[in-house]
């Protein structure tokens, strides 16, 4: 009888361990499996953090299930309301923790910094400081005061422990790979430098609402440059001053900044955002059209014109007339 009791006690404890979580689910921890860390070491850490009631029993369970050599490396998010079987299943299937951040096409580094801060990933100040890290920019061959324009729009998994510099570097390297693989040989044909390409493409991104209009907007800008006309792009008047919300005031237009194309007779000194592939392609391959002007119709689309008279008519039709109607006059 004593022998049976001695045998059953460990078995019953093991069964209890498997059937009950360590807590009520209020405690959550992120742990890393891999990079030289054994399953046993991770199990012990989970016990220390209160996620498992016994790291030793968990290691035994994993071995009995034949899973100790099949767990997948990565970061995992566990809570103390999970049973050991659920925790092991996550390790076996590679249900790793992801903290995804998506940088939209055209967003500036300022907008990216604000998004990251709202997500609680980085502070705005530290991310912007990383974008202006002169040593890193020089190392990556970027001769500019910041990484603006060189941050590749897309999704990033910002795992615990990643620094602002590491994330900015990853964004830059993705952009550089795209430029190297798809773009650089075509720059000579267009007579553009890489900085000019990214600057024009960033302006196209900010101006366009409909993707189909990006090539036309790119054509307008390049037509004006050929004729020595000011680009007069609204978003450039606001870059570095305040967020672009689609409307500018007369004070904005008159403000003297290095980027304001109402005041400067050429391209801005650098990008005003981070363009995506379609905006870059639009600059590299614009259609042959006679347009020199465009104005928003109020529905996201634009009216394109070849001369000032036609443009003024469109401005009166789509901007001034609706405003007057809202005021009760015609």
C-alpha positions, -999 to 999 in steps of 0.1 A, spaced: 0 0 0 28 24 8 45 17 -26 12 24 -44 9 57 -25 45 67 -33 38 60 -70 5 77 -72 15 109 -54 39 120 -82 14 109 -109 -14 128 -93 8 159 -89 18 157 -126 -19 153 -136 -28 183 -115 1 203 -130 -12 196 -165 -49 203 -157 -45 236 -138 -29 269 -149 -5 287 -126 -27 317 -122 -59 335 -133 -45 350 -166 -37 384 -152 0 380 -154 16 380 -189 52 377 -199 72 377 -231 101 352 -232 126 343 -259 132 307 -269 163 299 -289 197 316 -294 214 289 -273 187 287 -247 174 253 -238 138 244 -232 147 236 -197 161 271 -192 130 287 -206 108 265 -184 127 276 -153 123 312 -164 86 307 -168 84 293 -134 103 323 -119 79 347 -137 48 328 -124 36 315 -157 43 278 -148 39 263 -114 68 239 -121 95 243 -147 108 208 -140 74 192 -146 70 212 -178 104 200 -191 93 164 -183 60 168 -200 77 182 -232 101 152 -233 72 127 -228 54 144 -257 86 143 -278 85 180 -282 116 191 -264 136 190 -297 108 203 -319 101 236 -303 106 267 -325 127 296 -317 113 331 -312 96 354 -288 64 341 -271 37 359 -251 23 337 -223 0 344 -194 -5 325 -162 -40 314 -172 -26 291 -198 -23 254 -191 11 237 -198 -4 219 -228 -13 252 -244 21 267 -237 39 237 -253 15 237 -283 24 273 -290 61 265 -289 57 235 -312 36 254 -338 57 285 -336 29 308 -325 54 335 -318 46 370 -304 44 397 -330 43 434 -324 36 446 -359 40 482 -370 29 493 -405 44 524 -420 19 537 -446 30 550 -480 38 587 -479 40 590 -441 68 613 -429 92 603 -402 73 627 -379 41 608 -385 59 574 -380 73 587 -347 38 597 -335 23 563 -345 51 544 -327 46 566 -296 9 560 -295 15 522 -298 38 524 -268 68 510 -288 92 540 -289 90 576 -278 87 602 -306 119 620 -296 140 588 -296 127 576 -330 133 609 -346 168 611 -331 175 577 -346 163 590 -380 189 618 -376 218 595 -365 245 610 -387 270 581 -381 244 555 -392 233 575 -422 269 580 -433 276 543 -428 246 535 -451 257 559 -477 229 585 -471 242 620 -476 212 637 -459 204 652 -425 178 625 -418 164 592 -431 133 609 -445 124 593 -478 146 563 -471 122 545 -447 105 517 -467 67 517 -462 55 483 -451 51 460 -420 77 455 -394 78 431 -364 93 452 -336 103 426 -311 112 434 -275 147 446 -271 149 462 -306 163 497 -305 151 527 -325 184 526 -345 178 489 -354 143 496 -366 154 527 -386 183 507 -401 159 479 -411 136 504 -428 165 520 -447 180 487 -458 146 476 -472 144 508 -492 180 506 -504 174 470 -516 144 481 -536 162 510 -551 192 489 -560 172 460 -575 145 480 -593 154 516 -597 190 527 -600 197 517 -636 166 537 -646 176 569 -628 201 578 -655 174 575 -682 152 600 -663 182 623 -655 173 622 -618 195 617 -587 183 593 -560 174 622 -538 154 640 -565 135 607 -572 126 602 -536 117 639 -532 94 639 -562 78 606 -552 72 618 -517 54 649 -531 33 626 -554 23 605 -524 12 635 -504 -8 650 -532 -25 618 -546 -55 603 -530 -64 579 -559 -35 556 -569 -44 559 -606 -36 596 -605 -1 593 -592 15 591 -627 -5 622 -638 6 642 -607 42 631 -613 39 642 -649 27 677 -638 56 682 -615 82 671 -641 65 693 -668 68 723 -645 104 716 -636 113 715 -673 97 749 -678 113 764 -647 80 769 -630 75 767 -592 60 734 -582 35 751 -558 28 718 -539 6 724 -508 22 696 -487 57 712 -491 44 744 -474 36 724 -443 65 700 -440 83 705 -407 57 731 -397 26 711 -390 7 680 -401 -6 680 -437 -44 677 -436 -52 685 -472 -57 722 -467 -33 751 -465 -39 787 -457 -24 818 -472 -1 821 -442 12 786 -449 19 795 -486 37 827 -476 59 810 -449 96 810 -457 109 774 -453 135 755 -473 107 731 -484 80 755 -494 77 752 -532 55 783 -533 86 802 -522 115 782 -536 120 780 -574 130 743 -575 126 710 -557 128 709 -519 162 699 -506 149 664 -497 118 642 -494 87 653 -474 77 617 -466 85 581 -474 72 571 -508 60 537 -518 68 517 -549 39 530 -570 48 567 -564 84 560 -573 73 541 -604 51 571 -613 81 594 -612 102 570 -632 76 564 -659 52 594 -661 28 596 -690 33 621 -718 6 647 -710 4 685 -715 -8 692 -680 8 719 -658 -19 723 -631 -43 702 -610 -69 710 -583 -89 687 -561 -125 681 -570 -135 674 -534 -140 637 -539 -104 626 -538 -99 630 -576 -83 660 -594 -90 681 -624 -59 685 -646 -54 715 -668 -28 725 -694 -31 763 -690 -37 788 -663 -71 799 -676 -84 764 -675 -70 759 -641 -86 791 -627 -119 779 -641 -115 746 -623 -105 763 -591 -136 785 -592 -157 754 -600 -144 730 -574 -131 752 -547 -146 787 -547 -181 779 -558 -187 752 -532 -173 774 -505 -196 802 -515 -226 779 -516 -218 767 -481 -219 804 -470 -254 808 -486 -242 829 -516 -236 821 -553 
